[in-house]
Amino acid sequence: MKNIVAGIVAHVDAGKTTLSEALLYQAGTLRQLGRVDKGDAFLDPDALEKRRGITIFAHQAELQYDDMRLTLIDTPGHVDFAAATEQALRALDYAVLVVSAPDGVQGYTRTLWRLLARYQVPTFIFVNKMDAPDVDKAQVLANLQVNLDEAVVDFTTASADTPLTAEQQEAIAVQDDDVLADYLDSGELTAVTVQGLIRQRQVFPCYFGAALKLAGTAELLAGIARWAQPAAVTPEFGARVYKVTHDEKGERLSWVRVTGGILHAKDELLPGQKANQLRVYNGAKFTAVAELPAGQVCAVSGLTGTYPGQGLGVLADAMAASIQPVLTYAVDPGDADIHACLDALRELEDEDPQLRVAWNSELQELRVQIMGPVQLEVLQQLLQDRFKLAVSFGAGSILYKETITAPVEGVGHFEPLRHYAEAHLLLSPAPAGSGLTFASDCSLEVLASNWQHQILSNLAAKTHRGVLTGAPITDMTITLVGGRASNVHTVGGDFREATWRAVRQGLMMAREQGTCQLLEPWYDFRLTVGQDQVGRAMNDIQQMSGTFELPDAAPGAAFVTLTGTTPVEQMQDYAQTERAYTHGQGQLECVVAGYKPCHNADEVIAATDYQPTADLDNTPDSVFCAHGAGYPVPWHELPQMAHYPYMAK
């Protein structure tokens, strides 16, 4: 029996959980269909999910169909919980993207599509709510091919053993030149060929139906059984952690996908840490198993310090998550103890690494970084329900970032008495959204490999702050290009100091040259208003420093949709304004599009009044030695004082 792990992903209200329920019912796992709106959905077991009527946490269920054991992972659909969805993608063989037929491809659907491409997850598409009035199947398919990929192919009639039609075979074959050539010679496609194209994300099978009425769900389930193939496994043990949770008794669970070998209970997975129990969950209930083969997922108890994306066994860690928080809020503990709030938030942060918790011991201030207001409401309720802490939050503010627009060399020198290290780093701009990458272009004759390794490790060991507002830096490549060490005096910590000072000194040089840039998060928005409100909406968007595409509305249409981009800082509270002037008839949808140049950078920098040379934890200055004593050297004198040649001189 083949094991397939499939995730159900969708824009909120597309019918994702309803489809999961229908598939479980169709396979005989459920005897009665649950409904999200009635609070009895099998895959929304959490009390908070029942209360709000949305999926907040990723849950899994098991079903068997023909020769397939299918593990379904139902993911959150709201954009504020996109981080949980991104975590789950690391565990999948395939995804099922649910699209609402009346709504088509929406903003968050595009975000999901980009994430599926990032993690190279083969994808089936289920178009839901085909029973809605005025829905045209051909138009919906065309919309998917234009907005997602032209390789979206209607597979509805090719679900079980029914042969592919000539039209379907041609639509599949044209996605690959070699396959097309073979098809033109033989006149047919083999099942193995089609399975391979789907696996390689060259073809995306599409099914149509209405999950609430069980229409099209049997075809989808049969299609997955026919076309999905398990991922290759390795003989050596490997596993990927994709989620961390705590059960109702507070026990920490690490959710893993086994990619190779066999996972046994009591195996030592980390130094000194054994897998106490292997739990295979089905909704809210679980079965403890003695071992788990490759291709399946389970929750492991007994591990501490694990994190989503971590590789176990022979598996390396996965790439960093792309979904990052963009808002920060101060925590008001009220009558609760601030340290109890910190402990509770640390536990929640352990479960969701994209929930960033910042504690300032000097100010006794606690802040959280999150994606949006819905996540904030859920966080507040979780603190109340799980930890009995009634807290509130201050006004939200934007999380800015900083980058550079031109290459610059940074120098750090650390030479107090009996210590010595010097590092030269080239800071170069990188594509938007790429984060920080570290590399070395330094000869081993200049710096031995152990010192180079220490420099690169220290680059990744802290959050580097910019020099405009003190915000984290991003979208740079930092390359080691030179340095000096002493055979007598250099010890490990010396290069840590030299490296961090070099980054900071380079940023100060960039600031002096005018090539530092402040970034802020921007929304991709979709705003639907009445015809008589379009002028108001356009004016508002312009006032918010946003841009939009001119609406293409049909003559006489009651509503018009504007799409565009605008700073999060400007639009984060606009939903209330929009509801007021449209009298609740309009609709605003916002998806974080990433970081772009700040629209009011000078104003933000002035208001922050950040003094980079006064930030002693991130100093750009260096330490030299003369007459048996160390002395400080200001950052701007480093190009002349450096022992290793400064490239820019």
C-alpha positions in Angstrom: 0.0 0.0 0.0 1.4 3.4 -1.0 1.6 6.2 1.6 0.7 9.7 0.4 0.7 12.8 2.5 -1.4 15.6 1.0 -2.1 19.0 2.3 -5.4 20.9 1.7 -4.6 24.6 1.1 -6.9 27.5 0.1 -7.9 31.1 0.6 -10.3 31.5 3.5 -13.9 30.4 2.9 -13.0 28.5 -0.3 -14.3 25.3 1.3 -11.0 23.7 2.3 -12.2 22.0 5.5 -15.5 21.1 3.9 -13.5 19.3 1.2 -11.5 17.5 3.8 -14.6 16.3 5.5 -16.1 15.1 2.2 -13.0 13.1 1.3 -13.0 11.4 4.8 -16.7 10.7 4.4 -16.2 9.4 0.9 -13.5 7.0 2.0 -15.6 5.7 5.0 -13.4 7.3 7.7 -16.4 9.5 8.8 -19.9 8.2 9.2 -21.4 11.6 9.3 -20.4 14.8 7.5 -19.3 17.6 9.8 -19.7 21.3 9.0 -17.5 24.3 9.8 -20.5 26.6 10.4 -22.0 24.1 12.8 -18.8 23.6 14.8 -18.7 19.8 14.3 -16.0 19.5 11.6 -13.7 16.6 12.3 -10.6 18.6 11.4 -11.5 21.7 13.4 -11.4 20.0 16.9 -10.0 23.0 18.8 -12.5 24.9 20.9 -11.2 28.2 19.5 -11.7 27.0 16.0 -15.2 26.0 16.7 -15.9 29.4 18.3 -14.5 31.4 15.4 -15.6 29.1 12.6 -12.1 29.1 10.9 -9.1 26.7 10.8 -6.4 28.2 13.0 -4.1 25.1 13.4 -3.0 22.5 10.9 -4.7 19.2 11.7 -4.3 15.7 10.2 -6.6 12.8 9.4 -6.0 9.3 7.9 -8.0 7.5 5.3 -7.6 4.5 3.0 -8.7 4.3 -0.6 -8.0 1.3 -2.8 -4.2 0.7 -2.4 -3.5 4.2 -0.9 -3.1 5.2 2.6 -3.7 9.0 2.5 -2.8 11.4 5.3 -4.7 14.6 4.9 -3.3 17.8 6.5 -5.9 20.5 6.7 -4.2 23.9 6.9 -5.4 27.4 8.0 -6.9 29.5 5.2 -6.6 33.0 6.8 -3.6 35.0 5.7 -2.7 35.8 9.3 -1.9 32.1 9.8 0.1 31.7 6.6 3.1 30.7 8.6 1.4 27.5 9.8 0.5 26.6 6.3 4.1 27.2 5.1 5.4 24.9 7.9 3.0 22.1 6.8 4.2 22.3 3.2 7.6 20.8 4.3 5.8 17.5 5.1 3.8 17.0 1.9 4.0 14.7 -1.1 1.2 16.6 -2.8 -1.1 19.6 -2.2 -4.7 20.1 -3.0 -5.4 23.7 -3.8 -9.0 24.6 -3.3 -10.4 27.5 -5.4 -13.9 28.9 -5.0 -15.5 29.0 -8.4 -17.4 32.3 -7.8 -14.3 34.0 -6.5 -11.6 32.6 -8.8 -7.9 33.2 -8.0 -7.7 35.6 -5.1 -4.7 37.4 -3.5 -3.9 34.8 -0.9 -4.4 32.0 -3.6 -1.5 33.6 -5.4 0.6 33.6 -2.2 -0.1 29.9 -1.7 0.8 29.2 -5.3 4.2 30.9 -4.8 4.8 28.9 -1.6 3.9 25.7 -3.4 6.4 26.6 -6.1 9.0 27.6 -3.5 8.8 24.1 -1.9 8.3 22.3 -5.2 5.1 20.6 -4.0 3.1 18.8 -6.8 -0.4 20.2 -6.8 -3.9 19.0 -7.6 -6.6 21.7 -7.9 -10.2 21.3 -6.8 -12.6 24.0 -7.9 -15.3 24.2 -5.3 -18.8 25.7 -5.3 -19.5 24.9 -8.9 -23.2 24.8 -7.9 -23.2 28.6 -7.4 -25.3 30.5 -9.9 -23.7 31.8 -13.1 -20.6 29.8 -12.8 -19.1 28.8 -16.1 -16.6 25.9 -16.0 -14.7 27.0 -19.1 -14.3 30.5 -17.8 -13.1 29.2 -14.4 -10.5 26.9 -16.1 -9.3 29.8 -18.2 -8.9 32.0 -15.1 -6.8 29.3 -13.5 -4.6 28.9 -16.6 -4.0 32.7 -16.8 -3.5 33.5 -13.1 -1.8 30.3 -11.9 -0.3 28.2 -14.7 -1.2 27.3 -18.3 -0.4 23.7 -17.3 -3.7 23.4 -15.3 -5.6 20.6 -17.1 -9.1 19.4 -16.5 -8.8 15.8 -15.2 -12.4 15.4 -14.0 -13.1 12.5 -16.4 -9.7 10.8 -15.8 -10.1 9.9 -12.2 -10.3 6.2 -12.0 -9.6 3.8 -14.9 -11.1 5.9 -17.6 -8.6 6.6 -20.4 -7.5 10.1 -20.9 -9.2 11.7 -23.9 -7.2 12.9 -26.9 -7.8 16.5 -25.8 -6.5 15.8 -22.3 -3.5 13.9 -23.6 -2.6 16.7 -26.0 -3.0 19.3 -23.2 -0.6 17.3 -21.0 1.9 16.4 -23.7 2.5 20.0 -24.8 4.0 20.8 -21.3 7.2 18.9 -22.1 9.0 18.8 -25.5 10.3 15.3 -25.1 6.9 14.0 -24.0 5.3 15.7 -26.9 7.7 14.1 -29.4 7.0 10.7 -27.9 3.2 11.4 -28.0 3.3 12.4 -31.6 5.1 9.2 -32.5 3.0 6.8 -30.4 -0.3 8.6 -30.2 -0.8 8.0 -26.5 0.6 8.8 -23.0 1.4 6.2 -20.5 0.2 6.5 -16.9 3.9 6.6 -15.7 4.6 9.6 -18.0 1.6 11.5 -16.7 2.5 10.7 -13.1 6.0 11.9 -13.7 4.8 15.2 -15.2 2.5 15.8 -12.2 5.3 14.9 -9.8 7.6 17.4 -11.5 5.0 20.2 -11.4 4.7 20.3 -15.1 1.1 19.4 -15.1 -1.6 20.4 -12.5 -4.7 18.1 -12.5 -7.9 20.1 -12.0 -11.2 18.7 -10.7 -14.6 20.5 -10.4 -17.4 20.0 -7.9 -19.2 21.1 -4.8 -17.7 19.6 -1.6 -20.8 20.4 0.6 -22.9 18.2 -1.8 -20.2 15.6 -2.3 -20.1 16.5 -6.0 -16.7 15.9 -7.6 -15.1 14.6 -4.4 -15.1 11.0 -5.5 -13.4 11.9 -8.7 -10.8 13.9 -6.8 -10.1 11.0 -4.4 -9.8 8.5 -7.3 -7.6 10.9 -9.2 -5.2 11.2 -6.3 -5.1 7.4 -5.9 -4.4 7.0 -9.6 -1.9 9.8 -10.3 -0.1 10.4 -7.0 3.1 8.5 -6.4 5.1 8.3 -3.1 8.4 10.3 -2.8 11.6 8.4 -3.1 13.0 7.3 0.3 16.5 6.7 1.5 17.6 3.6 3.4 19.3 5.8 6.1 16.9 7.3 8.7 15.9 10.9 8.0 13.0 13.0 9.1 11.8 16.6 8.9 10.2 18.5 11.8 7.4 20.6 10.4 5.4 21.6 13.4 5.7 21.9 17.2 2.7 21.9 19.6 1.8 21.1 23.2 -1.0 18.7 24.1 -3.7 19.3 26.6 -1.4 18.1 29.4 1.4 20.5 28.3 3.6 17.8 26.8 5.7 19.1 23.9 5.2 17.4 20.6 7.5 17.5 17.6 5.6 16.7 14.4 7.8 14.9 11.8 7.7 13.5 8.3 9.9 10.4 8.0 11.8 10.6 4.7 14.0 7.6 5.0 14.6 4.4 7.1 12.3 3.6 10.0 11.6 5.7 13.1 11.3 3.6 16.3 10.0 4.6 19.7 13.0 5.2 22.0 15.3 6.0 19.1 17.8 8.7 20.1 17.0 11.5 17.6 19.1 14.3 19.2 22.1 14.0 21.6 20.7 12.8 24.9 17.1 13.0 23.6 14.9 10.0 22.7 11.6 9.6 21.0 9.4 8.7 24.0 6.2 8.1 22.1 5.2 8.1 18.4 1.7 9.3 18.0 -0.3 9.0 14.8 -3.1 11.5 15.0 -6.5 11.2 13.4 -8.4 14.4 14.2 -8.2 15.0 17.9 -7.3 11.4 18.8 -4.1 9.5 18.3 -2.7 6.0 18.3 0.7 5.2 19.8 2.8 3.1 17.4 6.1 1.3 18.0 7.6 2.3 14.7 6.9 4.5 11.6 8.1 3.8 8.1 9.3 6.4 5.6 6.5 8.4 4.0 4.4 8.8 7.0 4.0 11.6 9.6 3.6 11.5 13.4 4.0 13.5 16.6 7.0 12.7 18.7 7.1 13.3 22.4 10.3 13.7 24.5 12.2 16.1 22.3 13.2 19.7 23.3 14.6 22.4 21.2 13.3 21.1 17.9 12.0 23.7 15.4 10.0 23.6 12.1 12.3 22.9 9.2 14.8 21.0 11.3 16.3 17.9 9.7 16.9 14.7 11.8 19.1 11.8 11.0 20.8 12.3 7.6 18.4 15.1 6.6 19.8 18.7 6.6 17.7 21.6 7.8 15.3 23.1 5.3 15.5 26.6 3.9 14.2 29.4 6.1 10.5 30.2 6.0 9.5 33.1 3.7 6.4 34.3 5.7 7.6 36.8 8.3 5.7 39.0 10.7 5.2 42.7 9.8 3.5 44.2 12.8 4.6 44.6 16.4 2.4 45.1 19.5 3.3 45.9 23.1 1.8 43.5 25.7 -0.2 45.0 28.5 -0.3 42.3 31.2 -3.0 44.1 33.3 -3.2 42.4 36.6 -1.2 39.4 35.4 2.5 38.9 36.2 4.6 40.0 33.3 7.0 37.1 33.7 4.1 34.6 33.6 3.0 36.3 30.3 6.6 36.0 29.0 6.7 32.3 29.9 3.3 31.7 28.2 4.3 33.6 25.1 7.6 31.7 24.9 5.7 28.5 24.8 3.5 29.8 22.0 6.6 31.1 20.2 8.0 27.6 20.4 5.0 26.3 18.5 5.0 29.2 16.0 8.5 30.5 15.2 6.8 33.4 13.2 5.4 34.7 16.4 8.4 36.7 17.6 8.5 37.6 21.3 10.8 40.4 22.4 11.6 41.0 26.1 13.4 44.2 27.3 14.6 43.5 30.8 15.7 47.0 31.4 12.3 48.5 30.5 10.3 45.5 31.6 8.5 45.7 28.3 7.1 42.7 26.4 6.3 42.9 22.6 5.1 40.4 20.1 5.6 40.4 16.3 2.7 39.0 14.3 1.1 39.0 10.8 -2.2 40.7 11.5 -5.2 41.6 13.7 -6.9 38.2 13.5 -3.8 36.5 14.7 -3.7 39.1 17.6 -7.2 38.3 18.6 -6.5 34.5 18.5 -3.3 35.1 20.5 -5.2 37.0 23.2 -7.8 34.2 23.4 -5.1 31.5 23.6 -3.5 33.3 26.5 -6.9 33.4 28.3 -8.0 29.8 27.5 -4.7 28.0 27.9 -2.8 30.0 30.5 -5.7 32.0 32.3 -4.0 35.3 31.5 -6.2 38.2 30.6 -3.9 40.5 28.7 -4.4 43.3 26.2 -2.2 44.9 23.5 -1.2 48.4 22.7 -1.4 50.0 19.3 0.3 48.1 16.5 3.4 49.5 14.8 5.3 48.5 11.6 8.3 46.3 11.6 10.8 48.0 9.3 13.9 46.5 7.7 17.0 48.0 6.2 19.2 47.2 3.2 21.7 48.8 0.9 21.6 49.9 -2.8 25.3 49.6 -3.6 28.3 47.4 -2.6 30.4 48.6 0.3 33.3 47.1 2.2 33.2 46.8 6.0 36.2 46.4 8.3 36.3 45.1 11.9 39.4 45.0 14.0 39.6 43.6 17.5 43.0 43.9 19.2 42.9 44.4 23.0 46.0 43.2 24.8 46.7 39.5 23.9 43.9 39.3 21.4 43.9 39.8 17.6 41.5 39.5 14.7 40.6 41.6 11.6 37.8 40.8 9.1 37.0 42.5 5.8 33.5 41.9 4.5 31.9 43.0 1.2 28.2 43.9 1.6 26.3 43.7 -1.7 22.6 44.3 -2.5 20.6 41.2 -3.2 17.1 40.7 -4.8 14.1 41.8 -2.8 12.9 39.0 -0.4 16.1 37.0 -0.5 17.1 37.8 3.1 20.8 37.5 4.1 23.3 35.1 2.5 26.9 34.6 3.5 29.8 33.5 1.4 33.6 33.5 1.3 35.9 34.8 -1.4 39.1 34.7 0.6 42.2 32.7 0.0 43.3 30.2 2.5 46.7 31.8 2.4 45.1 34.9 3.8 42.9 33.3 6.4 43.0 29.6 7.4 39.8 27.6 7.0 39.0 27.5 10.7 39.0 31.3 10.9 36.9 31.6 7.8 34.4 29.1 9.3 34.2 31.2 12.5 33.6 34.4 10.6 30.8 32.8 8.5 29.3 31.2 11.6 29.4 34.5 13.5 27.6 36.3 10.6 24.7 33.9 11.1 24.8 34.0 14.9 22.9 37.3 15.5 20.4 39.7 14.1 22.4 42.5 12.5 20.8 46.0 12.9 20.8 48.7 10.4 22.1 52.2 11.0 19.1 54.2 9.9 16.5 53.1 12.6 18.2 50.1 14.1 15.9 47.8 12.1 17.1 44.3 11.0 19.1 44.3 7.8 17.9 42.1 4.8 18.4 41.5 1.1 22.2 41.4 1.2 25.0 39.1 0.4 27.8 39.4 2.9 31.1 38.0 1.5 34.3 37.5 3.4 37.1 39.0 1.3 40.0 39.3 3.6 41.4 39.6 7.1 44.2 38.9 9.5 44.8 36.5 12.4 47.7 36.0 14.8 49.3 32.6 15.4 50.0 33.7 19.0 47.1 35.9 20.2 44.0 35.0 18.1 41.3 33.0 20.0 37.8 32.1 18.8 35.9 35.0 20.3 38.1 37.5 18.6 36.7 36.9 15.2 33.2 37.2 16.6 33.9 40.8 17.7 35.8 41.6 14.4 33.0 40.2 12.3 30.1 42.0 13.9 32.0 45.2 13.9 32.8 44.8 10.2 29.2 44.5 9.3 28.3 47.6 11.3 31.3 49.6 10.0 30.3 48.8 6.4 26.7 49.9 7.1 28.1 53.2 8.5 30.1 53.7 5.3 27.0 53.0 3.2 25.1 55.6 5.3 27.8 58.2 4.7 27.6 57.4 0.9 23.8 57.6 0.9 23.2 54.0 -0.1 21.4 52.8 3.0 17.7 52.2 2.4 14.7 51.8 4.7 12.2 49.1 3.8 8.6 48.6 4.9 6.0 45.9 4.3 3.5 46.5 1.5 0.1 44.9 0.8 -1.2 43.5 -2.4 -4.9 44.6 -2.1 -8.2 43.8 -3.8 -10.9 46.4 -3.0 -14.5 45.9 -4.2 -16.8 48.9 -3.9 -20.0 50.2 -5.5 -19.8 52.1 -8.8 -20.6 55.3 -7.0 -17.8 54.8 -4.5 -15.0 54.2 -7.0 -13.8 57.9 -6.9 -13.6 57.8 -3.1 -11.7 54.5 -3.1 -9.2 55.8 -5.7 -8.6 59.0 -3.8 -8.1 57.0 -0.6 -5.5 54.7 -2.2 -3.6 57.7 -3.6 -3.6 59.4 -0.2 -2.2 56.1 1.2 0.8 56.3 -1.2 -0.6 53.2 -3.0 -1.0 52.4 -6.7 -3.8 50.6 -8.4 -4.8 49.3 -11.8 -7.7 51.0 -13.6 -10.8 48.9 -13.0 -12.2 47.0 -15.9 -15.9 46.8 -15.0 -18.6 45.6 -17.3 -21.1 48.4 -18.3 -23.8 48.7 -15.7 -22.0 46.5 -13.1 -23.1 47.3 -9.6 -19.6 46.8 -8.1 -16.0 47.6 -9.3 -12.8 45.9 -8.1 -9.5 47.8 -7.7 -6.3 45.9 -7.3 -2.9 47.3 -6.4 -0.3 47.8 -3.7 0.0 50.1 -0.7 2.1 50.3 2.4 0.8 48.2 5.3 1.3 51.2 7.6 -1.2 53.1 5.6 -3.8 50.4 5.0 -3.7 48.3 8.1 -6.7 50.1 9.6 -8.6 50.9 6.4 -11.0 48.0 6.6 -13.2 49.9 9.1 -13.2 53.0 6.9 -14.2 50.9 3.9 -17.0 49.2 5.8 -18.3 52.6 6.8 -18.6 54.2 3.4 -19.7 51.1 1.6 -22.2 50.3 4.4 -20.8 46.8 4.7 -21.4 46.0 1.0 -17.7 46.4 -0.1 -14.9 43.9 0.4 -11.2 44.5 1.2 -8.7 41.7 0.9 -5.0 42.4 1.8 -2.0 40.0 1.4 1.5 41.0 2.5 3.5 41.3 -0.7 6.9 41.7 1.0 9.2 44.5 1.8 9.7 47.5 -0.5 11.3 51.0 -0.1 9.6 53.0 2.6 7.2 55.6 1.3 8.0 58.1 4.1 11.5 57.1 5.0 12.8 60.5 6.1 9.8 60.9 8.4 10.3 57.5 10.0 14.1 58.0 10.4 13.6 61.4 12.0 10.9 60.1 14.4 13.0 57.1 15.4 16.0 59.3 16.1 18.3 56.3 16.2 22.0 57.0 17.1 24.0 54.1 15.6 27.2 55.0 17.3 25.5 55.1 20.7 24.2 51.5 20.3 27.0 49.8 22.2 25.7 46.3 21.5 26.1 47.0 17.8 29.2 49.2 17.7 30.8 50.1 14.4 34.1 51.1 16.1 37.1 48.9 16.5 39.8 48.2 19.0 43.6 48.5 18.3 46.6 48.0 20.5 49.5 50.2 21.2 52.1 50.4 24.0 50.6 47.3 25.7 47.0 48.6 25.9 43.9 48.6 23.7 42.3 51.8 22.5 39.2 52.5 20.4 39.3 53.7 16.8 36.2 55.4 15.3 34.6 53.6 12.3 35.4 56.2 9.8 39.2 55.8 10.4 39.2 52.0 9.7 40.0 52.3 6.0 43.3 54.0 6.9 44.0 52.0 10.1 43.3 48.5 8.8 46.2 46.0 8.7 44.8 44.0 5.8 44.6 46.2 2.6 41.3 48.0 2.3 40.0 47.1 -1.2 38.2 50.4 -1.8 41.3 52.6 -1.2 
